[in-house]
Amino acid sequence: MQLQSQQNQPPHSQHPQMTLATDSINENGMFDPRYTCDLDNSSPELHWDHFPENTAGFALTVEDRDSPNKNFTQWLIYNIPSNITHLPAGIP
């Protein structure tokens, strides 16, 4: 599963795959500066859907593969209940 801009979501198929979307990525694939260390350094708003019916919960790991240390974990959140399908911007 890859993070997609909400503007570039693929059409829904008969058997859709789980999607994770945000409107915080521009058409060039870059995050809005508010969500980087250049400005606020806060988390973007995220939405997901098309997950398996018996999903118990969610976890999200955000890694920076361009960092000097390779695969630097920027953000980790877990124990998200399965009835939650949206995270607002600004979660620490």
N, C-alpha and C positions, 0 to 999 in steps of 0.2 A: 504494500500500500504506500502510495506517495502522497504528500501534501499537494493539493491543487488549489489554484486560485478559483474562487467561485465563478469568475468570468469565463474560465476555460474548462468547465466540467464536461466530461463526455456525456453523450446522450444515454439515458437509462436503457438498459437491455432487459431481456426477459429474466435473466439471472444476474442482477447487478452485484458487483463487488463492493465491499465496504469502502466508503470514501471519507476522507478527512479534508475539510475545505476551510478556507479563510478568504476574506477580501483584503487582507493585509499584504498580499504579494502583487506586485505590479506586472505589467505585460512582459517585462524582461526577466521575470523570475526572481526579483529582488524584494526583500521585505521593506515595507514602509519604514523610514528611519526612526520613527517613534518606538519601534520594537527592536532596536539595535543599541549597542553601547554608544552610538553617536548622539542619541538624544535621551529618551526616557528609559530605555533598557527594560521595558515591560513586556509581558507576554501578549501575543495577538489574540483576538477573538477566534475561536475554533468551533466548527460544527462537524458532526459525523452522522452517517446513516448507513443503511443497508448492511447492518451487522447480523450475525446469526441469531436466530430466535432465542436460543438458550444461553446467550451470553450472560455470564455472572457479573462481570465488571470490566473496567477498562484501565489501562496504564498507557502513559505516553512518555517517550524518551525523545529528546531533541538533541542531536549531536552536530557539532561543527567539524566537518571533515576537512575544512581548509585551515584549521588552527595549526600552529607550529607543533603542537603535541599530538596531532592526528586523533580524530574521533573524540574530541573533547565534549563531555556531556554538558550542555548548556542548561537543560531543564529536565526535570524528572517529576512526574506526578502519577500517583497510583491510588488504588482503592476508590476509583470513580464508580459509583453505582451504575448498573446497566440502564436505569431509567433517566440518566443524565446524558444528553446528546449535544451539549453546548457548554463551552467555557467562555466566560466574558473576558474581555481584554483586561490586563492589569493584575493578573494573579501573580503573586511573588514567586 
